[in-house]
Amino acid sequence: MERVSKQNYYLDIAQTVAERSTCMRRMFGAIIVKNDSIISTGYNGAPRGRKNCSDLGICMRDKLNIPRGERYELCRSVHAEANAIIAAPREQMLGATLYMVCVDPKTHTVQAGTSSCMMCKRLVLNAGIKTVVVRDTPDTYREIDVASWIEDDDSLSGVFGY
């Protein structure tokens, strides 16, 4: 009997966490792992006490036809990575790995090619997380060295003539 790889084991858990998402557009699940122990989990949804899009039956970004990656201030959700970071003590995140999965809310299939937004990249960097692993299919994933987000600073594009 062949065992599931450690990466896919944690990605399977992150995918289950995504099923708690209340976003009508994309369901994300994230878990932070260090030394083979799960430190925290997070999924995307409205802040505590506020109504979720799924409860309201409307996604403002969909209603306004806003493309992916734009106008996040109109979104009610706190992102999965942010929720996982909020729930974890910083000393346990230093050198940890964040596993993330995106699921389509209509088909419940894994969405390939997703990545953290610029704000979540900043949070991951400040948390001291070393690696982000993103699922692309039920069996394949990408491992991202977070240090590359420092070298390839996408927050500078279009600024100061870059």
Phi and psi in radians as a Rosetta constraint file:
Dihedral C 1 N 2 CA 2 C 2 CIRCULARHARMONIC -1.557 0.35
Dihedral N 2 CA 2 C 2 N 3 CIRCULARHARMONIC 2.273 0.35
Dihedral C 2 N 3 CA 3 C 3 CIRCULARHARMONIC -1.457 0.35
Dihedral N 3 CA 3 C 3 N 4 CIRCULARHARMONIC 2.598 0.35
Dihedral C 3 N 4 CA 4 C 4 CIRCULARHARMONIC -1.164 0.35
Dihedral N 4 CA 4 C 4 N 5 CIRCULARHARMONIC 2.502 0.35
Dihedral C 4 N 5 CA 5 C 5 CIRCULARHARMONIC -1.111 0.35
Dihedral N 5 CA 5 C 5 N 6 CIRCULARHARMONIC 2.759 0.35
Dihedral C 5 N 6 CA 6 C 6 CIRCULARHARMONIC -1.052 0.35
Dihedral N 6 CA 6 C 6 N 7 CIRCULARHARMONIC -0.717 0.35
Dihedral C 6 N 7 CA 7 C 7 CIRCULARHARMONIC -1.097 0.35
Dihedral N 7 CA 7 C 7 N 8 CIRCULARHARMONIC -0.803 0.35
Dihedral C 7 N 8 CA 8 C 8 CIRCULARHARMONIC -1.230 0.35
Dihedral N 8 CA 8 C 8 N 9 CIRCULARHARMONIC -0.499 0.35
Dihedral C 8 N 9 CA 9 C 9 CIRCULARHARMONIC -1.039 0.35
Dihedral N 9 CA 9 C 9 N 10 CIRCULARHARMONIC -0.887 0.35
Dihedral C 9 N 10 CA 10 C 10 CIRCULARHARMONIC -1.210 0.35
Dihedral N 10 CA 10 C 10 N 11 CIRCULARHARMONIC -0.615 0.35
Dihedral C 10 N 11 CA 11 C 11 CIRCULARHARMONIC -1.163 0.35
Dihedral N 11 CA 11 C 11 N 12 CIRCULARHARMONIC -0.616 0.35
Dihedral C 11 N 12 CA 12 C 12 CIRCULARHARMONIC -1.065 0.35
Dihedral N 12 CA 12 C 12 N 13 CIRCULARHARMONIC -0.719 0.35
Dihedral C 12 N 13 CA 13 C 13 CIRCULARHARMONIC -1.142 0.35
Dihedral N 13 CA 13 C 13 N 14 CIRCULARHARMONIC -0.779 0.35
Dihedral C 13 N 14 CA 14 C 14 CIRCULARHARMONIC -1.064 0.35
Dihedral N 14 CA 14 C 14 N 15 CIRCULARHARMONIC -0.632 0.35
Dihedral C 14 N 15 CA 15 C 15 CIRCULARHARMONIC -1.161 0.35
Dihedral N 15 CA 15 C 15 N 16 CIRCULARHARMONIC -0.663 0.35
Dihedral C 15 N 16 CA 16 C 16 CIRCULARHARMONIC -1.144 0.35
Dihedral N 16 CA 16 C 16 N 17 CIRCULARHARMONIC -0.704 0.35
Dihedral C 16 N 17 CA 17 C 17 CIRCULARHARMONIC -1.052 0.35
Dihedral N 17 CA 17 C 17 N 18 CIRCULARHARMONIC -0.678 0.35
Dihedral C 17 N 18 CA 18 C 18 CIRCULARHARMONIC -1.014 0.35
Dihedral N 18 CA 18 C 18 N 19 CIRCULARHARMONIC -0.517 0.35
Dihedral C 18 N 19 CA 19 C 19 CIRCULARHARMONIC -1.152 0.35
Dihedral N 19 CA 19 C 19 N 20 CIRCULARHARMONIC -0.218 0.35
Dihedral C 19 N 20 CA 20 C 20 CIRCULARHARMONIC -1.492 0.35
Dihedral N 20 CA 20 C 20 N 21 CIRCULARHARMONIC -0.168 0.35
Dihedral C 20 N 21 CA 21 C 21 CIRCULARHARMONIC -1.012 0.35
Dihedral N 21 CA 21 C 21 N 22 CIRCULARHARMONIC 2.572 0.35
Dihedral C 21 N 22 CA 22 C 22 CIRCULARHARMONIC -1.959 0.35
Dihedral N 22 CA 22 C 22 N 23 CIRCULARHARMONIC 0.199 0.35
Dihedral C 22 N 23 CA 23 C 23 CIRCULARHARMONIC -1.430 0.35
Dihedral N 23 CA 23 C 23 N 24 CIRCULARHARMONIC 2.395 0.35
Dihedral C 23 N 24 CA 24 C 24 CIRCULARHARMONIC -1.520 0.35
Dihedral N 24 CA 24 C 24 N 25 CIRCULARHARMONIC -0.189 0.35
Dihedral C 24 N 25 CA 25 C 25 CIRCULARHARMONIC -1.722 0.35
Dihedral N 25 CA 25 C 25 N 26 CIRCULARHARMONIC -0.849 0.35
Dihedral C 25 N 26 CA 26 C 26 CIRCULARHARMONIC -2.615 0.35
Dihedral N 26 CA 26 C 26 N 27 CIRCULARHARMONIC 2.403 0.35
Dihedral C 26 N 27 CA 27 C 27 CIRCULARHARMONIC -1.853 0.35
Dihedral N 27 CA 27 C 27 N 28 CIRCULARHARMONIC 2.039 0.35
Dihedral C 27 N 28 CA 28 C 28 CIRCULARHARMONIC -1.968 0.35
Dihedral N 28 CA 28 C 28 N 29 CIRCULARHARMONIC 2.492 0.35
Dihedral C 28 N 29 CA 29 C 29 CIRCULARHARMONIC -2.259 0.35
Dihedral N 29 CA 29 C 29 N 30 CIRCULARHARMONIC 2.463 0.35
Dihedral C 29 N 30 CA 30 C 30 CIRCULARHARMONIC -2.414 0.35
Dihedral N 30 CA 30 C 30 N 31 CIRCULARHARMONIC 2.511 0.35
Dihedral C 30 N 31 CA 31 C 31 CIRCULARHARMONIC -2.342 0.35
Dihedral N 31 CA 31 C 31 N 32 CIRCULARHARMONIC 2.562 0.35
Dihedral C 31 N 32 CA 32 C 32 CIRCULARHARMONIC -1.905 0.35
Dihedral N 32 CA 32 C 32 N 33 CIRCULARHARMONIC 2.243 0.35
Dihedral C 32 N 33 CA 33 C 33 CIRCULARHARMONIC -2.216 0.35
Dihedral N 33 CA 33 C 33 N 34 CIRCULARHARMONIC 2.388 0.35
Dihedral C 33 N 34 CA 34 C 34 CIRCULARHARMONIC -2.480 0.35
Dihedral N 34 CA 34 C 34 N 35 CIRCULARHARMONIC 2.320 0.35
Dihedral C 34 N 35 CA 35 C 35 CIRCULARHARMONIC 0.905 0.35
Dihedral N 35 CA 35 C 35 N 36 CIRCULARHARMONIC 0.758 0.35
Dihedral C 35 N 36 CA 36 C 36 CIRCULARHARMONIC 1.054 0.35
Dihedral N 36 CA 36 C 36 N 37 CIRCULARHARMONIC 0.454 0.35
Dihedral C 36 N 37 CA 37 C 37 CIRCULARHARMONIC -2.172 0.35
Dihedral N 37 CA 37 C 37 N 38 CIRCULARHARMONIC 2.355 0.35
Dihedral C 37 N 38 CA 38 C 38 CIRCULARHARMONIC -1.337 0.35
Dihedral N 38 CA 38 C 38 N 39 CIRCULARHARMONIC 2.131 0.35
Dihedral C 38 N 39 CA 39 C 39 CIRCULARHARMONIC -1.515 0.35
Dihedral N 39 CA 39 C 39 N 40 CIRCULARHARMONIC -0.756 0.35
Dihedral C 39 N 40 CA 40 C 40 CIRCULARHARMONIC -2.848 0.35
Dihedral N 40 CA 40 C 40 N 41 CIRCULARHARMONIC 2.929 0.35
Dihedral C 40 N 41 CA 41 C 41 CIRCULARHARMONIC -2.294 0.35
Dihedral N 41 CA 41 C 41 N 42 CIRCULARHARMONIC 2.796 0.35
Dihedral C 41 N 42 CA 42 C 42 CIRCULARHARMONIC -2.774 0.35
Dihedral N 42 CA 42 C 42 N 43 CIRCULARHARMONIC 2.602 0.35
Dihedral C 42 N 43 CA 43 C 43 CIRCULARHARMONIC -2.375 0.35
Dihedral N 43 CA 43 C 43 N 44 CIRCULARHARMONIC 2.855 0.35
Dihedral C 43 N 44 CA 44 C 44 CIRCULARHARMONIC -1.491 0.35
Dihedral N 44 CA 44 C 44 N 45 CIRCULARHARMONIC 2.349 0.35
Dihedral C 44 N 45 CA 45 C 45 CIRCULARHARMONIC -3.095 0.35
Dihedral N 45 CA 45 C 45 N 46 CIRCULARHARMONIC 2.938 0.35
Dihedral C 45 N 46 CA 46 C 46 CIRCULARHARMONIC -1.085 0.35
Dihedral N 46 CA 46 C 46 N 47 CIRCULARHARMONIC 2.673 0.35
Dihedral C 46 N 47 CA 47 C 47 CIRCULARHARMONIC -1.006 0.35
Dihedral N 47 CA 47 C 47 N 48 CIRCULARHARMONIC 2.682 0.35
Dihedral C 47 N 48 CA 48 C 48 CIRCULARHARMONIC -0.882 0.35
Dihedral N 48 CA 48 C 48 N 49 CIRCULARHARMONIC 2.332 0.35
Dihedral C 48 N 49 CA 49 C 49 CIRCULARHARMONIC 1.557 0.35
Dihedral N 49 CA 49 C 49 N 50 CIRCULARHARMONIC -0.306 0.35
Dihedral C 49 N 50 CA 50 C 50 CIRCULARHARMONIC -1.659 0.35
Dihedral N 50 CA 50 C 50 N 51 CIRCULARHARMONIC 2.692 0.35
Dihedral C 50 N 51 CA 51 C 51 CIRCULARHARMONIC -1.268 0.35
Dihedral N 51 CA 51 C 51 N 52 CIRCULARHARMONIC 2.454 0.35
Dihedral C 51 N 52 CA 52 C 52 CIRCULARHARMONIC -1.452 0.35
Dihedral N 52 CA 52 C 52 N 53 CIRCULARHARMONIC 2.697 0.35
Dihedral C 52 N 53 CA 53 C 53 CIRCULARHARMONIC -0.979 0.35
Dihedral N 53 CA 53 C 53 N 54 CIRCULARHARMONIC -0.703 0.35
Dihedral C 53 N 54 CA 54 C 54 CIRCULARHARMONIC -1.110 0.35
Dihedral N 54 CA 54 C 54 N 55 CIRCULARHARMONIC -0.527 0.35
Dihedral C 54 N 55 CA 55 C 55 CIRCULARHARMONIC -1.320 0.35
Dihedral N 55 CA 55 C 55 N 56 CIRCULARHARMONIC -0.644 0.35
Dihedral C 55 N 56 CA 56 C 56 CIRCULARHARMONIC -1.376 0.35
Dihedral N 56 CA 56 C 56 N 57 CIRCULARHARMONIC -0.395 0.35
Dihedral C 56 N 57 CA 57 C 57 CIRCULARHARMONIC 1.342 0.35
Dihedral N 57 CA 57 C 57 N 58 CIRCULARHARMONIC 0.360 0.35
Dihedral C 57 N 58 CA 58 C 58 CIRCULARHARMONIC -2.620 0.35
Dihedral N 58 CA 58 C 58 N 59 CIRCULARHARMONIC 2.451 0.35
Dihedral C 58 N 59 CA 59 C 59 CIRCULARHARMONIC -1.955 0.35
Dihedral N 59 CA 59 C 59 N 60 CIRCULARHARMONIC 2.023 0.35
Dihedral C 59 N 60 CA 60 C 60 CIRCULARHARMONIC -1.071 0.35
Dihedral N 60 CA 60 C 60 N 61 CIRCULARHARMONIC -0.666 0.35
Dihedral C 60 N 61 CA 61 C 61 CIRCULARHARMONIC -1.172 0.35
Dihedral N 61 CA 61 C 61 N 62 CIRCULARHARMONIC -0.650 0.35
Dihedral C 61 N 62 CA 62 C 62 CIRCULARHARMONIC -1.180 0.35
Dihedral N 62 CA 62 C 62 N 63 CIRCULARHARMONIC -0.767 0.35
Dihedral C 62 N 63 CA 63 C 63 CIRCULARHARMONIC -1.009 0.35
Dihedral N 63 CA 63 C 63 N 64 CIRCULARHARMONIC -0.652 0.35
Dihedral C 63 N 64 CA 64 C 64 CIRCULARHARMONIC -1.624 0.35
Dihedral N 64 CA 64 C 64 N 65 CIRCULARHARMONIC 0.109 0.35
Dihedral C 64 N 65 CA 65 C 65 CIRCULARHARMONIC 0.954 0.35
Dihedral N 65 CA 65 C 65 N 66 CIRCULARHARMONIC 0.764 0.35
Dihedral C 65 N 66 CA 66 C 66 CIRCULARHARMONIC -1.470 0.35
Dihedral N 66 CA 66 C 66 N 67 CIRCULARHARMONIC 2.217 0.35
Dihedral C 66 N 67 CA 67 C 67 CIRCULARHARMONIC -1.148 0.35
Dihedral N 67 CA 67 C 67 N 68 CIRCULARHARMONIC 2.754 0.35
Dihedral C 67 N 68 CA 68 C 68 CIRCULARHARMONIC -0.977 0.35
Dihedral N 68 CA 68 C 68 N 69 CIRCULARHARMONIC 2.391 0.35
Dihedral C 68 N 69 CA 69 C 69 CIRCULARHARMONIC 1.533 0.35
Dihedral N 69 CA 69 C 69 N 70 CIRCULARHARMONIC 0.051 0.35
Dihedral C 69 N 70 CA 70 C 70 CIRCULARHARMONIC -2.164 0.35
Dihedral N 70 CA 70 C 70 N 71 CIRCULARHARMONIC 2.662 0.35
Dihedral C 70 N 71 CA 71 C 71 CIRCULARHARMONIC 0.933 0.35
Dihedral N 71 CA 71 C 71 N 72 CIRCULARHARMONIC 0.821 0.35
Dihedral C 71 N 72 CA 72 C 72 CIRCULARHARMONIC -1.071 0.35
Dihedral N 72 CA 72 C 72 N 73 CIRCULARHARMONIC -0.363 0.35
Dihedral C 72 N 73 CA 73 C 73 CIRCULARHARMONIC -1.136 0.35
Dihedral N 73 CA 73 C 73 N 74 CIRCULARHARMONIC -0.305 0.35
Dihedral C 73 N 74 CA 74 C 74 CIRCULARHARMONIC -1.527 0.35
Dihedral N 74 CA 74 C 74 N 75 CIRCULARHARMONIC -0.115 0.35
Dihedral C 74 N 75 CA 75 C 75 CIRCULARHARMONIC -1.514 0.35
Dihedral N 75 CA 75 C 75 N 76 CIRCULARHARMONIC 2.406 0.35
Dihedral C 75 N 76 CA 76 C 76 CIRCULARHARMONIC -1.383 0.35
Dihedral N 76 CA 76 C 76 N 77 CIRCULARHARMONIC -0.309 0.35
Dihedral C 76 N 77 CA 77 C 77 CIRCULARHARMONIC -1.442 0.35
Dihedral N 77 CA 77 C 77 N 78 CIRCULARHARMONIC 2.579 0.35
Dihedral C 77 N 78 CA 78 C 78 CIRCULARHARMONIC -1.618 0.35
Dihedral N 78 CA 78 C 78 N 79 CIRCULARHARMONIC 2.307 0.35
Dihedral C 78 N 79 CA 79 C 79 CIRCULARHARMONIC -1.210 0.35
Dihedral N 79 CA 79 C 79 N 80 CIRCULARHARMONIC 2.726 0.35
Dihedral C 79 N 80 CA 80 C 80 CIRCULARHARMONIC -1.020 0.35
Dihedral N 80 CA 80 C 80 N 81 CIRCULARHARMONIC -0.775 0.35
Dihedral C 80 N 81 CA 81 C 81 CIRCULARHARMONIC -1.064 0.35
Dihedral N 81 CA 81 C 81 N 82 CIRCULARHARMONIC -0.766 0.35
Dihedral C 81 N 82 CA 82 C 82 CIRCULARHARMONIC -1.094 0.35
Dihedral N 82 CA 82 C 82 N 83 CIRCULARHARMONIC -0.761 0.35
Dihedral C 82 N 83 CA 83 C 83 CIRCULARHARMONIC -1.126 0.35
Dihedral N 83 CA 83 C 83 N 84 CIRCULARHARMONIC -0.667 0.35
Dihedral C 83 N 84 CA 84 C 84 CIRCULARHARMONIC -1.156 0.35
Dihedral N 84 CA 84 C 84 N 85 CIRCULARHARMONIC -0.710 0.35
Dihedral C 84 N 85 CA 85 C 85 CIRCULARHARMONIC -1.169 0.35
Dihedral N 85 CA 85 C 85 N 86 CIRCULARHARMONIC -0.733 0.35
Dihedral C 85 N 86 CA 86 C 86 CIRCULARHARMONIC -1.028 0.35
Dihedral N 86 CA 86 C 86 N 87 CIRCULARHARMONIC -0.615 0.35
Dihedral C 86 N 87 CA 87 C 87 CIRCULARHARMONIC -1.474 0.35
Dihedral N 87 CA 87 C 87 N 88 CIRCULARHARMONIC -0.048 0.35
Dihedral C 87 N 88 CA 88 C 88 CIRCULARHARMONIC -2.019 0.35
Dihedral N 88 CA 88 C 88 N 89 CIRCULARHARMONIC 2.499 0.35
Dihedral C 88 N 89 CA 89 C 89 CIRCULARHARMONIC -1.257 0.35
Dihedral N 89 CA 89 C 89 N 90 CIRCULARHARMONIC 2.400 0.35
Dihedral C 89 N 90 CA 90 C 90 CIRCULARHARMONIC -0.986 0.35
Dihedral N 90 CA 90 C 90 N 91 CIRCULARHARMONIC -0.742 0.35
Dihedral C 90 N 91 CA 91 C 91 CIRCULARHARMONIC -1.090 0.35
Dihedral N 91 CA 91 C 91 N 92 CIRCULARHARMONIC -0.437 0.35
Dihedral C 91 N 92 CA 92 C 92 CIRCULARHARMONIC -1.475 0.35
Dihedral N 92 CA 92 C 92 N 93 CIRCULARHARMONIC -0.285 0.35
Dihedral C 92 N 93 CA 93 C 93 CIRCULARHARMONIC -1.534 0.35
Dihedral N 93 CA 93 C 93 N 94 CIRCULARHARMONIC -0.344 0.35
Dihedral C 93 N 94 CA 94 C 94 CIRCULARHARMONIC -1.040 0.35
Dihedral N 94 CA 94 C 94 N 95 CIRCULARHARMONIC 2.044 0.35
Dihedral C 94 N 95 CA 95 C 95 CIRCULARHARMONIC 1.399 0.35
Dihedral N 95 CA 95 C 95 N 96 CIRCULARHARMONIC 0.112 0.35
Dihedral C 95 N 96 CA 96 C 96 CIRCULARHARMONIC -1.384 0.35
Dihedral N 96 CA 96 C 96 N 97 CIRCULARHARMONIC 3.047 0.35
Dihedral C 96 N 97 CA 97 C 97 CIRCULARHARMONIC -2.050 0.35
Dihedral N 97 CA 97 C 97 N 98 CIRCULARHARMONIC 2.363 0.35
Dihedral C 97 N 98 CA 98 C 98 CIRCULARHARMONIC -1.844 0.35
Dihedral N 98 CA 98 C 98 N 99 CIRCULARHARMONIC 2.176 0.35
Dihedral C 98 N 99 CA 99 C 99 CIRCULARHARMONIC -1.805 0.35
Dihedral N 99 CA 99 C 99 N 100 CIRCULARHARMONIC 2.329 0.35
Dihedral C 99 N 100 CA 100 C 100 CIRCULARHARMONIC -2.406 0.35
Dihedral N 100 CA 100 C 100 N 101 CIRCULARHARMONIC 2.464 0.35
Dihedral C 100 N 101 CA 101 C 101 CIRCULARHARMONIC -2.370 0.35
Dihedral N 101 CA 101 C 101 N 102 CIRCULARHARMONIC 2.440 0.35
Dihedral C 101 N 102 CA 102 C 102 CIRCULARHARMONIC -1.990 0.35
Dihedral N 102 CA 102 C 102 N 103 CIRCULARHARMONIC 2.326 0.35
Dihedral C 102 N 103 CA 103 C 103 CIRCULARHARMONIC -2.176 0.35
Dihedral N 103 CA 103 C 103 N 104 CIRCULARHARMONIC 2.417 0.35
Dihedral C 103 N 104 CA 104 C 104 CIRCULARHARMONIC -1.273 0.35
Dihedral N 104 CA 104 C 104 N 105 CIRCULARHARMONIC 2.201 0.35
Dihedral C 104 N 105 CA 105 C 105 CIRCULARHARMONIC -1.185 0.35
Dihedral N 105 CA 105 C 105 N 106 CIRCULARHARMONIC -0.360 0.35
Dihedral C 105 N 106 CA 106 C 106 CIRCULARHARMONIC -1.502 0.35
Dihedral N 106 CA 106 C 106 N 107 CIRCULARHARMONIC -0.728 0.35
Dihedral C 106 N 107 CA 107 C 107 CIRCULARHARMONIC -1.799 0.35
Dihedral N 107 CA 107 C 107 N 108 CIRCULARHARMONIC -0.276 0.35
Dihedral C 107 N 108 CA 108 C 108 CIRCULARHARMONIC 1.037 0.35
Dihedral N 108 CA 108 C 108 N 109 CIRCULARHARMONIC 0.525 0.35
Dihedral C 108 N 109 CA 109 C 109 CIRCULARHARMONIC -1.771 0.35
Dihedral N 109 CA 109 C 109 N 110 CIRCULARHARMONIC 2.673 0.35
Dihedral C 109 N 110 CA 110 C 110 CIRCULARHARMONIC -1.171 0.35
Dihedral N 110 CA 110 C 110 N 111 CIRCULARHARMONIC 2.396 0.35
Dihedral C 110 N 111 CA 111 C 111 CIRCULARHARMONIC -1.758 0.35
Dihedral N 111 CA 111 C 111 N 112 CIRCULARHARMONIC 2.043 0.35
Dihedral C 111 N 112 CA 112 C 112 CIRCULARHARMONIC -1.348 0.35
Dihedral N 112 CA 112 C 112 N 113 CIRCULARHARMONIC 2.711 0.35
Dihedral C 112 N 113 CA 113 C 113 CIRCULARHARMONIC 1.393 0.35
Dihedral N 113 CA 113 C 113 N 114 CIRCULARHARMONIC 0.184 0.35
Dihedral C 113 N 114 CA 114 C 114 CIRCULARHARMONIC -1.372 0.35
Dihedral N 114 CA 114 C 114 N 115 CIRCULARHARMONIC 2.809 0.35
Dihedral C 114 N 115 CA 115 C 115 CIRCULARHARMONIC -2.699 0.35
Dihedral N 115 CA 115 C 115 N 116 CIRCULARHARMONIC 2.967 0.35
Dihedral C 115 N 116 CA 116 C 116 CIRCULARHARMONIC -1.254 0.35
Dihedral N 116 CA 116 C 116 N 117 CIRCULARHARMONIC 2.539 0.35
Dihedral C 116 N 117 CA 117 C 117 CIRCULARHARMONIC -1.281 0.35
Dihedral N 117 CA 117 C 117 N 118 CIRCULARHARMONIC 2.981 0.35
Dihedral C 117 N 118 CA 118 C 118 CIRCULARHARMONIC -1.063 0.35
Dihedral N 118 CA 118 C 118 N 119 CIRCULARHARMONIC -0.677 0.35
Dihedral C 118 N 119 CA 119 C 119 CIRCULARHARMONIC -1.158 0.35
Dihedral N 119 CA 119 C 119 N 120 CIRCULARHARMONIC -0.746 0.35
Dihedral C 119 N 120 CA 120 C 120 CIRCULARHARMONIC -1.182 0.35
Dihedral N 120 CA 120 C 120 N 121 CIRCULARHARMONIC -0.605 0.35
Dihedral C 120 N 121 CA 121 C 121 CIRCULARHARMONIC -1.026 0.35
Dihedral N 121 CA 121 C 121 N 122 CIRCULARHARMONIC -0.731 0.35
Dihedral C 121 N 122 CA 122 C 122 CIRCULARHARMONIC -1.109 0.35
Dihedral N 122 CA 122 C 122 N 123 CIRCULARHARMONIC -0.722 0.35
Dihedral C 122 N 123 CA 123 C 123 CIRCULARHARMONIC -1.125 0.35
Dihedral N 123 CA 123 C 123 N 124 CIRCULARHARMONIC -0.769 0.35
Dihedral C 123 N 124 CA 124 C 124 CIRCULARHARMONIC -1.061 0.35
Dihedral N 124 CA 124 C 124 N 125 CIRCULARHARMONIC -0.785 0.35
Dihedral C 124 N 125 CA 125 C 125 CIRCULARHARMONIC -1.029 0.35
Dihedral N 125 CA 125 C 125 N 126 CIRCULARHARMONIC -0.866 0.35
Dihedral C 125 N 126 CA 126 C 126 CIRCULARHARMONIC -1.187 0.35
Dihedral N 126 CA 126 C 126 N 127 CIRCULARHARMONIC -0.470 0.35
Dihedral C 126 N 127 CA 127 C 127 CIRCULARHARMONIC -1.261 0.35
Dihedral N 127 CA 127 C 127 N 128 CIRCULARHARMONIC -0.331 0.35
Dihedral C 127 N 128 CA 128 C 128 CIRCULARHARMONIC 1.527 0.35
Dihedral N 128 CA 128 C 128 N 129 CIRCULARHARMONIC 0.232 0.35
Dihedral C 128 N 129 CA 129 C 129 CIRCULARHARMONIC -1.196 0.35
Dihedral N 129 CA 129 C 129 N 130 CIRCULARHARMONIC 2.385 0.35
Dihedral C 129 N 130 CA 130 C 130 CIRCULARHARMONIC -1.614 0.35
Dihedral N 130 CA 130 C 130 N 131 CIRCULARHARMONIC -0.662 0.35
Dihedral C 130 N 131 CA 131 C 131 CIRCULARHARMONIC -2.373 0.35
Dihedral N 131 CA 131 C 131 N 132 CIRCULARHARMONIC 2.504 0.35
Dihedral C 131 N 132 CA 132 C 132 CIRCULARHARMONIC -2.088 0.35
Dihedral N 132 CA 132 C 132 N 133 CIRCULARHARMONIC 2.275 0.35
Dihedral C 132 N 133 CA 133 C 133 CIRCULARHARMONIC -2.016 0.35
Dihedral N 133 CA 133 C 133 N 134 CIRCULARHARMONIC 2.146 0.35
Dihedral C 133 N 134 CA 134 C 134 CIRCULARHARMONIC -2.057 0.35
Dihedral N 134 CA 134 C 134 N 135 CIRCULARHARMONIC 2.218 0.35
Dihedral C 134 N 135 CA 135 C 135 CIRCULARHARMONIC -1.355 0.35
Dihedral N 135 CA 135 C 135 N 136 CIRCULARHARMONIC 2.336 0.35
Dihedral C 135 N 136 CA 136 C 136 CIRCULARHARMONIC -1.878 0.35
Dihedral N 136 CA 136 C 136 N 137 CIRCULARHARMONIC -0.571 0.35
Dihedral C 136 N 137 CA 137 C 137 CIRCULARHARMONIC -2.474 0.35
Dihedral N 137 CA 137 C 137 N 138 CIRCULARHARMONIC 3.031 0.35
Dihedral C 137 N 138 CA 138 C 138 CIRCULARHARMONIC -0.982 0.35
Dihedral N 138 CA 138 C 138 N 139 CIRCULARHARMONIC -0.356 0.35
Dihedral C 138 N 139 CA 139 C 139 CIRCULARHARMONIC -2.103 0.35
Dihedral N 139 CA 139 C 139 N 140 CIRCULARHARMONIC -0.216 0.35
Dihedral C 139 N 140 CA 140 C 140 CIRCULARHARMONIC -2.020 0.35
Dihedral N 140 CA 140 C 140 N 141 CIRCULARHARMONIC 2.671 0.35
Dihedral C 140 N 141 CA 141 C 141 CIRCULARHARMONIC -2.713 0.35
Dihedral N 141 CA 141 C 141 N 142 CIRCULARHARMONIC 2.898 0.35
Dihedral C 141 N 142 CA 142 C 142 CIRCULARHARMONIC -2.033 0.35
Dihedral N 142 CA 142 C 142 N 143 CIRCULARHARMONIC 2.417 0.35
Dihedral C 142 N 143 CA 143 C 143 CIRCULARHARMONIC -1.849 0.35
Dihedral N 143 CA 143 C 143 N 144 CIRCULARHARMONIC 2.180 0.35
Dihedral C 143 N 144 CA 144 C 144 CIRCULARHARMONIC -1.994 0.35
Dihedral N 144 CA 144 C 144 N 145 CIRCULARHARMONIC 2.173 0.35
Dihedral C 144 N 145 CA 145 C 145 CIRCULARHARMONIC -1.380 0.35
Dihedral N 145 CA 145 C 145 N 146 CIRCULARHARMONIC 1.999 0.35
Dihedral C 145 N 146 CA 146 C 146 CIRCULARHARMONIC -1.025 0.35
Dihedral N 146 CA 146 C 146 N 147 CIRCULARHARMONIC -0.480 0.35
Dihedral C 146 N 147 CA 147 C 147 CIRCULARHARMONIC -1.017 0.35
Dihedral N 147 CA 147 C 147 N 148 CIRCULARHARMONIC -0.477 0.35
Dihedral C 147 N 148 CA 148 C 148 CIRCULARHARMONIC -1.141 0.35
Dihedral N 148 CA 148 C 148 N 149 CIRCULARHARMONIC -0.411 0.35
Dihedral C 148 N 149 CA 149 C 149 CIRCULARHARMONIC -1.273 0.35
Dihedral N 149 CA 149 C 149 N 150 CIRCULARHARMONIC -0.339 0.35
Dihedral C 149 N 150 CA 150 C 150 CIRCULARHARMONIC -1.405 0.35
Dihedral N 150 CA 150 C 150 N 151 CIRCULARHARMONIC -0.806 0.35
Dihedral C 150 N 151 CA 151 C 151 CIRCULARHARMONIC -1.169 0.35
Dihedral N 151 CA 151 C 151 N 152 CIRCULARHARMONIC -0.689 0.35
Dihedral C 151 N 152 CA 152 C 152 CIRCULARHARMONIC -1.856 0.35
Dihedral N 152 CA 152 C 152 N 153 CIRCULARHARMONIC 1.318 0.35
Dihedral C 152 N 153 CA 153 C 153 CIRCULARHARMONIC -1.391 0.35
Dihedral N 153 CA 153 C 153 N 154 CIRCULARHARMONIC 1.635 0.35
Dihedral C 153 N 154 CA 154 C 154 CIRCULARHARMONIC -1.230 0.35
Dihedral N 154 CA 154 C 154 N 155 CIRCULARHARMONIC -0.169 0.35
Dihedral C 154 N 155 CA 155 C 155 CIRCULARHARMONIC -1.340 0.35
Dihedral N 155 CA 155 C 155 N 156 CIRCULARHARMONIC -0.141 0.35
Dihedral C 155 N 156 CA 156 C 156 CIRCULARHARMONIC -1.651 0.35
Dihedral N 156 CA 156 C 156 N 157 CIRCULARHARMONIC -0.146 0.35
Dihedral C 156 N 157 CA 157 C 157 CIRCULARHARMONIC -1.133 0.35
Dihedral N 157 CA 157 C 157 N 158 CIRCULARHARMONIC 2.267 0.35
Dihedral C 157 N 158 CA 158 C 158 CIRCULARHARMONIC 1.428 0.35
Dihedral N 158 CA 158 C 158 N 159 CIRCULARHARMONIC -0.004 0.35
Dihedral C 158 N 159 CA 159 C 159 CIRCULARHARMONIC -1.926 0.35
Dihedral N 159 CA 159 C 159 N 160 CIRCULARHARMONIC 2.442 0.35
Dihedral C 159 N 160 CA 160 C 160 CIRCULARHARMONIC 1.004 0.35
Dihedral N 160 CA 160 C 160 N 161 CIRCULARHARMONIC 0.562 0.35
Dihedral C 160 N 161 CA 161 C 161 CIRCULARHARMONIC 1.374 0.35
Dihedral N 161 CA 161 C 161 N 162 CIRCULARHARMONIC 0.118 0.35
